[in-house]
Amino acid sequence: MNNYAFYTLDVFTEQIFGGNPLAVFPDAQGLTASKMQAIAKEFNLSETVFVLPSEQPDCDFQLRIFTPHAEIPFAGHPTVGTAYLLAHLGFIPTTQTQIFLEEGVGTIPVAIAWENNRVKTTALSAAQMPVFSEVPAVAIAELLNLTPADSASDRQPAVISCGLSFFYIPLASEAALHRCSLNLALWEKALKNTEAANIYPFFVAENQTIYARMFAPALGITEDPATGSAATALAGYLAKYYPVATPENHWQIYQGIEMGRPSQIRLSFQSEADQVNAISVAGATVLVSEGTLGL
């Protein structure tokens, strides 16, 4: 029997039992892809990460990221949380403030902020800039079990990817966001096998603050309390529909409130003429548990 150490963490929060839970195997050598998928299904968290030696000379580690249903090329809270764990465990010296992670989408730089030799926050930089896709013809209000008045009439939905696609749906109020739920029958009929399968309704409040939710049944995620990959591609939407006078943009995203797992994601990006040229997604992480899995 081989024993594999694992850790669970709460990501994009400073409090245990908040944020997005994550499982990480910091040394996954010897595990096949099918075993990784079975383990991710067993943990049944939104993502489980398996750390391997990098196959790229300019990367420090390789990450393979699995939802309960599939391997995905990129995800935000697994990247941010795994970087925290590797630093916390001493795989990264306290003198090092940046690492490079090999993921399916490419090389992901992650900045590490230390405070008194402890990790304070980690921040990923996107490997790909936002790419827009065609918006599906679907009744938005019906999809979210809302009324037409709940939609933000002055803003358009969009499908955007920085390695993983999301269907961004702006709503007219925070109350509408709290009330919304996914119409699974309509989703299966119109969106299940499309690039718009991951649904991200959101509300833009004052002071560059956003409240958001994310539903991804195709990935085995009924609802996600914090979605870093969605926050990353959201930069493309904000640059296009909420431009500011300066190239530097800073937004605070709150997610997971309805689930009782409040999360805080810091999105920063640089843009020029509504084109994004750099994106950073940052947050804190809390270590929750550790153990071993015998196979």
C-alpha positions as CSV (number, residue, x, y, z in Angstrom):
1,M,0.0,0.0,0.0
2,N,1.2,3.5,-0.8
3,N,0.3,6.4,1.5
4,Y,-0.3,9.8,0.0
5,A,-0.3,12.9,2.2
6,F,-3.2,15.3,1.6
7,Y,-4.2,18.7,3.1
8,T,-7.5,20.5,3.0
9,L,-7.7,24.3,2.9
10,D,-10.3,27.1,2.7
11,V,-9.3,29.5,0.0
12,F,-10.2,33.2,-0.5
13,T,-11.0,33.6,3.2
14,E,-9.2,34.4,6.4
15,Q,-11.6,32.4,8.5
16,I,-11.9,28.6,8.7
17,F,-15.2,27.3,7.2
18,G,-15.4,30.2,4.9
19,G,-14.2,30.5,1.3
20,N,-13.9,27.6,-1.1
21,P,-12.7,24.2,0.3
22,L,-9.8,22.6,-1.5
23,A,-7.9,19.3,-1.2
24,V,-4.2,19.1,-2.2
25,F,-1.9,16.2,-2.6
26,P,1.6,17.9,-2.5
27,D,3.4,14.8,-3.8
28,A,1.2,12.9,-6.3
29,Q,3.9,10.9,-8.1
30,G,2.7,7.4,-8.9
31,L,-0.9,8.3,-9.2
32,T,-2.5,7.7,-12.6
33,A,-5.1,10.1,-14.1
34,S,-7.9,7.6,-13.4
35,K,-6.8,7.4,-9.7
36,M,-6.7,11.2,-9.5
37,Q,-10.2,11.4,-10.9
38,A,-11.5,8.7,-8.5
39,I,-9.9,10.6,-5.5
40,A,-11.4,13.9,-6.6
41,K,-14.8,12.2,-6.8
42,E,-14.3,10.7,-3.3
43,F,-13.4,14.1,-1.8
44,N,-16.3,15.6,-3.7
45,L,-15.0,19.2,-3.4
46,S,-15.2,21.6,-6.3
47,E,-11.5,20.8,-7.0
48,T,-8.7,18.6,-5.9
49,V,-5.1,19.3,-6.8
50,F,-2.3,16.8,-7.5
51,V,1.2,18.3,-7.4
52,L,3.9,16.8,-9.6
53,P,7.4,17.7,-10.7
54,S,7.2,20.2,-13.5
55,E,7.9,19.0,-17.1
56,Q,8.8,22.6,-17.9
57,P,12.3,23.9,-17.0
58,D,11.0,27.3,-16.1
59,C,8.3,26.0,-13.8
60,D,8.6,25.0,-10.1
61,F,5.7,22.5,-9.9
62,Q,3.1,21.0,-12.1
63,L,-0.5,21.1,-11.0
64,R,-3.2,18.7,-12.2
65,I,-6.7,19.9,-11.2
66,F,-9.8,17.7,-11.0
67,T,-13.4,18.4,-10.3
68,P,-15.6,15.5,-9.2
69,H,-16.4,14.9,-12.9
70,A,-13.4,16.0,-15.0
71,E,-9.9,17.3,-15.2
72,I,-9.7,21.0,-16.0
73,P,-6.8,23.1,-17.5
74,F,-7.0,26.0,-15.0
75,A,-8.8,27.1,-11.9
76,G,-8.2,30.0,-9.6
77,H,-8.7,28.8,-6.0
78,P,-6.7,25.6,-6.6
79,T,-3.8,27.7,-7.9
80,V,-3.9,30.3,-5.1
81,G,-4.5,27.7,-2.4
82,T,-1.8,25.2,-3.6
83,A,0.8,28.0,-3.8
84,Y,-0.1,28.9,-0.2
85,L,0.3,25.3,0.9
86,L,3.6,24.7,-0.8
87,A,5.0,27.8,0.8
88,H,3.5,26.9,4.2
89,L,5.0,23.4,4.1
90,G,8.5,24.8,3.3
91,F,8.7,23.7,-0.4
92,I,9.2,27.4,-1.1
93,P,11.8,29.4,1.0
94,T,10.6,32.6,2.7
95,T,13.1,34.6,0.6
96,Q,11.2,33.6,-2.6
97,T,8.2,35.9,-3.5
98,Q,7.2,34.3,-6.8
99,I,6.8,30.8,-8.2
100,F,5.7,29.4,-11.6
101,L,3.1,26.7,-11.8
102,E,2.6,24.5,-14.9
103,E,-1.1,24.0,-15.6
104,G,-3.0,22.8,-18.6
105,V,-3.6,26.4,-19.7
106,G,0.1,27.2,-19.6
107,T,2.6,28.7,-17.0
108,I,0.9,30.5,-14.1
109,P,3.1,33.0,-12.1
110,V,2.0,33.2,-8.5
111,A,3.2,36.0,-6.2
112,I,3.6,35.1,-2.5
113,A,3.3,37.8,0.1
114,W,5.1,36.9,3.4
115,E,4.6,38.5,6.8
116,N,6.8,37.5,9.7
117,N,7.8,34.4,7.7
118,R,4.2,33.3,7.3
119,V,2.2,33.4,4.1
120,K,-0.3,36.3,4.1
121,T,-1.8,36.1,0.6
122,T,-1.0,34.6,-2.8
123,A,-1.9,36.1,-6.2
124,L,-2.0,34.4,-9.5
125,S,-1.3,36.1,-12.8
126,A,-3.4,34.9,-15.8
127,A,-1.6,32.9,-18.5
128,Q,-4.2,33.9,-21.1
129,M,-6.1,37.1,-21.6
130,P,-9.9,37.1,-21.9
131,V,-11.4,35.7,-25.1
132,F,-15.0,36.4,-25.9
133,S,-17.3,33.8,-27.5
134,E,-20.8,33.9,-28.9
135,V,-23.6,34.5,-26.4
136,P,-26.3,31.7,-26.7
137,A,-29.9,32.6,-27.4
138,V,-31.4,31.7,-24.1
139,A,-34.0,33.4,-21.9
140,I,-31.9,34.8,-19.1
141,A,-34.7,35.4,-16.6
142,E,-36.1,31.9,-17.1
143,L,-32.6,30.4,-16.8
144,L,-32.1,31.9,-13.4
145,N,-35.7,31.6,-12.2
146,L,-36.0,35.4,-12.1
147,T,-38.2,38.0,-13.8
148,P,-37.1,40.1,-16.7
149,A,-36.9,43.2,-14.4
150,D,-34.1,41.4,-12.4
151,S,-31.7,41.6,-15.4
152,A,-29.4,44.6,-15.8
153,S,-31.1,46.1,-18.8
154,D,-28.1,48.4,-19.6
155,R,-25.5,45.6,-19.7
156,Q,-25.2,42.6,-22.0
157,P,-24.4,39.0,-21.0
158,A,-21.1,37.6,-22.3
159,V,-19.2,34.3,-22.6
160,I,-15.5,34.8,-21.7
161,S,-12.6,32.5,-21.0
162,C,-9.1,32.8,-19.7
163,G,-8.7,29.1,-20.0
164,L,-12.1,28.1,-18.7
165,S,-15.3,29.6,-20.1
166,F,-18.1,31.3,-18.1
167,F,-21.4,32.8,-19.0
168,Y,-21.5,36.2,-17.3
169,I,-25.0,37.5,-16.5
170,P,-25.3,41.0,-15.0
171,L,-28.3,41.4,-12.6
172,A,-30.1,44.6,-11.6
173,S,-29.7,44.2,-7.8
174,E,-28.1,42.2,-5.0
175,A,-31.5,41.0,-4.0
176,A,-32.0,39.4,-7.5
177,L,-28.6,37.7,-7.1
178,H,-29.7,36.3,-3.7
179,R,-33.0,35.0,-5.2
180,C,-31.7,33.4,-8.3
181,S,-31.3,29.7,-8.9
182,L,-30.4,27.6,-11.9
183,N,-33.2,26.2,-14.1
184,L,-31.6,22.8,-14.7
185,A,-34.1,21.7,-17.3
186,L,-33.4,24.8,-19.4
187,W,-29.7,24.6,-18.7
188,E,-29.6,21.0,-19.9
189,K,-31.5,21.8,-23.1
190,A,-29.7,25.0,-24.1
191,L,-26.3,25.2,-22.4
192,K,-25.0,21.9,-21.1
193,N,-22.7,21.1,-23.9
194,T,-21.7,24.6,-24.8
195,E,-19.0,27.1,-23.8
196,A,-21.7,28.8,-21.7
197,A,-22.3,25.9,-19.4
198,N,-20.7,27.5,-16.4
199,I,-23.1,30.2,-15.2
200,Y,-21.9,33.3,-13.4
201,P,-24.6,35.8,-12.4
202,F,-23.3,39.0,-10.7
203,F,-24.2,42.4,-9.4
204,V,-22.0,45.5,-9.7
205,A,-22.3,47.6,-6.5
206,E,-20.6,50.9,-5.6
207,N,-16.9,51.4,-5.0
208,Q,-15.9,48.8,-7.6
209,T,-17.5,46.0,-5.6
210,I,-19.1,42.9,-7.1
211,Y,-21.3,40.2,-5.6
212,A,-21.4,37.0,-7.5
213,R,-22.5,33.4,-7.7
214,M,-21.4,30.5,-9.9
215,F,-23.2,27.3,-11.0
216,A,-21.4,24.6,-12.9
217,P,-23.4,21.3,-13.0
218,A,-21.4,20.0,-15.9
219,L,-18.3,20.0,-13.7
220,G,-20.2,18.4,-10.8
221,I,-20.4,21.7,-9.0
222,T,-24.0,22.6,-7.9
223,E,-22.7,26.0,-6.7
224,D,-19.2,27.3,-6.1
225,P,-18.4,29.6,-3.1
226,A,-15.4,31.2,-4.7
227,T,-14.3,30.9,-8.4
228,G,-10.9,32.4,-9.1
229,S,-10.9,31.4,-12.8
230,A,-14.3,33.2,-13.3
231,A,-12.9,36.3,-11.5
232,T,-10.0,36.2,-13.9
233,A,-12.0,36.3,-17.1
234,L,-14.4,38.8,-15.5
235,A,-11.7,41.3,-16.1
236,G,-12.6,41.2,-19.8
237,Y,-16.2,42.0,-19.0
238,L,-15.3,44.9,-16.7
239,A,-12.8,46.4,-19.1
240,K,-15.4,46.4,-21.8
241,Y,-18.5,47.5,-19.9
242,Y,-17.1,49.3,-16.9
243,P,-14.0,51.2,-18.2
244,V,-12.1,53.5,-15.9
245,A,-9.9,56.5,-16.7
246,T,-6.7,54.9,-15.5
247,P,-5.1,51.7,-16.8
248,E,-5.0,50.2,-13.3
249,N,-8.3,48.5,-12.2
250,H,-9.0,47.1,-8.7
251,W,-12.2,45.3,-7.8
252,Q,-13.4,43.4,-4.7
253,I,-15.5,40.3,-5.4
254,Y,-17.8,38.7,-2.8
255,Q,-19.1,35.2,-3.4
256,G,-20.4,32.3,-1.4
257,I,-22.7,34.4,0.8
258,E,-25.8,32.4,0.0
259,M,-24.0,29.2,0.8
260,G,-22.8,30.3,4.2
261,R,-19.2,30.3,3.0
262,P,-18.4,34.0,2.4
263,S,-15.4,34.6,0.1
264,Q,-13.3,37.6,-0.8
265,I,-11.4,37.8,-4.1
266,R,-9.2,40.7,-5.1
267,L,-9.2,41.2,-8.8
268,S,-6.7,43.6,-10.3
269,F,-6.0,44.2,-14.0
270,Q,-4.4,46.5,-16.5
271,S,-6.3,47.6,-19.6
272,E,-6.1,50.0,-22.5
273,A,-9.0,50.9,-24.9
274,D,-11.0,48.0,-23.2
275,Q,-8.3,45.5,-24.0
276,V,-6.9,43.7,-21.0
277,N,-3.1,43.0,-20.9
278,A,-2.5,41.8,-17.3
279,I,-4.7,40.2,-14.7
280,S,-4.1,39.3,-11.0
281,V,-6.4,37.4,-8.7
282,A,-5.4,37.4,-5.0
283,G,-6.7,36.1,-1.7
284,A,-5.9,34.5,1.7
285,T,-6.0,30.8,2.5
286,V,-6.5,28.9,5.8
287,L,-5.2,25.4,6.4
288,V,-8.0,23.1,7.7
289,S,-6.8,19.5,8.0
290,E,-4.2,17.0,7.0
291,G,-4.1,13.3,6.6
292,T,-3.0,10.3,4.4
293,L,-4.8,8.2,1.8
294,G,-3.7,4.6,1.5
295,L,-3.9,3.1,-2.0
